[in-house]
């Protein structure tokens, strides 16, 4: 049988040099590169050359090739890559090993988490890289199954510190599924005229000049076209018109390949027909199915002419189609009935592989078939339990297409759309919704469709009509005693209210509908709806119910998450921290990255509002995880948190982060006012720290203006203190007092912690001199007393006021206390402002100190803390979704920064640093000041 008949590498010196340089640098760093280009331009040839260079250099080379016929088979591409490494799976932590083997149906484990499987892939590659550098070659990525692509994307984001290189190829027009930020794409074009002439002469030296010139013109530097057109245009080949210049290159190449099969016998054509729809690489399977299709004996020897013609290629004991366009050409020439018969034959042969057999069986029917639709639905459930969510969604869509009952069809489509939402596939969900809209729906499915509206914006559209529609669907579900669906719809409606206020009437409708659902008064779903919808009006009642729940919500992280949201929205930030700590721990342990990103983002903001700024690691992780899981709103929320923390602690440039977050908000239909309010708070705080007081006032004032897109009726309460600062420094007290009076009305008679801190502070700062002093004392000793940042701000404002009242000696004590507290919490710029006030009183001699912790990146901070707790590198890696080798590299780099030489010294070093800075622990922040 023929060896690979791929064209030689001619005219690609620059590209080869580029790839070889990447491989030669693998000893010091990992990375990922992709080649884009039209069919035949030489992507696969370059990939093969890189693989050969890597083998000669001692690499472990792992390969996979996408196939149009296995696009819907979960983890098919991943299995190709990992086949040589699977014997080492027993060395993995049990949770990762079981999740990985479940992907390949090699384990009885169900409900496997895909992210633990992806982490297992990373660990296998990283471990292999300790023995030799690793090259992963992914050819024809555009036809690889989506679960495998997600696994490779996970790996690509985390191999910078590993001796692992990923090279892949994809067609230019294909979606860049592997579009991770760490991925470098390079587009290939045709080779130049000199190289094209050389290649054509090497392969067809006796080609007549007229034909040679026409081939060169038509091929346009495409290496495969140069070879195939020359062969096809030989006497007895394809007519000139079949290769017309006006036809796309893909079409002309397909016709050239199809011509090779014109004179083959029916038995050989049967083998080619089956091979063209086969999703595997076992020639025996193809021969067995071809015999069924042909109806006469067929053997491996029968296939020899297909190899001789270069349509099939032997690959060891296996085979493959010579080029994807060969398969495409063969499928196009098949009659639909023949293709279905080939699928039916393969389904019989592959009965020992349930997933593959099921997919071929589904492809073998022409009309609707409820029996196969039901089988596909069950197979989708199995795929979902193995973590192959994308494949499960595809199988449900196929099941819907085969359904003979319109309501069953709609239900399956909605299930596929819900999985699409889990995957972050906005366009897929929109397409399915369009299909479902024209179908007859039952009440429950109408409610499911309503929930899907705006779900990708976390409900941030906030259109009154949309919110009312969800409320109406919830009322229908309540009437049908479908309590869970009713509460799901109402939580969705309430989230919309939070992101963009639709007005008091709509807010009240949501609350009223929630009160009609027969759930307990302390049901976390109900409390979340009340807090999201009417945070201030319902606040006291919600807080009273929250006080009756333990911090871990009785061991239910899902409920604790809802309670944390309720506490956050009512401004009970201490309690929010307590509730949110449980889901963060559990979601991390379960590898649920999407929900973890949301929980970390909310918890980071709860800490920020409490004045705790040593949480950059949590906010940074929330941002990275939200980006990775496609949650743009939560990524933007985390970006604002990272920017605000940076503005307070480092005084650096926050423009890039805040501009990105603002763009997300403005791209959201009707804008997400909550995001814009956060952006304005961060910008205003940064301007205050930089001494740009007028700019700070202008930024912060927007949150209080009902006509401004950044207006947010709840977040303005928590922004009031900063507005008061800017107003005093720009002589706009009167305007700020108007805002204070409005906030007092909103907060009511029993304001929560967040509101109380801001109200006490603003009343003091904006007061007339005759009444200010007792208000300042109330701000220092009131709700802010146990919170260093807020107490320091009150002391700073009080000391500054005393100095302006010419009570210079009295001013020094609160100013010194504020300066020390600002320095302790890492607010260097604010400490310098306090020192400037002290210098104005005549006091000198302060020198700012720095902590070695400041030298650590957010991720290094997380790793150091976990290592100090005694966790192993693998345990830290699993918590942070990193390889254990990456953890080890981080520790190695941070030891000199912390002045230690081993991990045994970490705990003591970090304790000394924390004691020196006196930054309060999260536990202390969650305790009552009493």
Secondary structure, 3 states (H helix, E strand, C coil): CCCCCCCCCCCCHHHHHHHHHHHHCCCCCCEEEEEEECCCCCHHHHHHHHHHHHHHCCCEEEEEECCHHHCCCCCHHHHHHHCCCHHHHHHCCHHHHHHHHHHCCCCCCCCCCHHHHHHHHHHHHHHHHHHCCEEEEEECHHHCCHHHHHHHHHHHCCCCCCCEEEEEEEECCCCCCCCCCCEEEEECCCCCHHHHHHHHHHHCCCCCHHHHHHHHHHHCCCHHHHHHHHHHCCCCCCCHHHHCCCCCHHHHHHHHHHHHCCCCCHHHHHHHHHHHHCCCCCHHHHHHHHHHHHCCCCCHHHHHHHHHCCCEEEECCEEEECCHHHHHHHHHHCCHHHHHHHHHHHHHHCCCCHHHHHHHHHHCCCCCCHHHHHHHHHHHHHHHHCCCHHHHHHHHHHHHHHCCCHHHHHHHHHHHHHHHHHHCCHHHHHHHHHHHHCCCCCHHHHHHHHHHCCHHHCCCCCCHHHHHHHHHHHHHHHHCCCHHHHHHHHHHHHHHHHHCCCCHHHHHHHHHHHHHCCCCCCCHHHHHHHHHHCCCCCHHHHHHHHCCCCCCHHHCHHHHHHHHHHHHHCCCHHHHHHHHHHHHHHHHHHCCHHHHHHHHHHHHHHHHHCCCCCCHHHHHHHHHHHHHCCCHHHHHHHHHHHHHHHHHHCCCCCHHHHHHHHHHHHHCCCCCHHHHHHHHHHHHHHHHHCCCHHHHHHHHHHHHCCCCCCCCCCHHHHHHHHHHHHHHHCCCHHHHHHHHHHHHHHHCCCCCHHHHHHHHHHHHHCCCHHHHHHHHHHHHHCCCCCCHHHHHHHHHHHHHHHHHCCCHHHHHHHHHHHHHHHHHCCCHHHHHHHHHHHHHCCCCCCCCCCCHHHHCCHHHHHHHHHHHCCCCHHHHHHHHCCCHHHHHHHHHHHHHHHCCCCHHHHHHHHHHHHHHHCCCCHHHHHCCCC
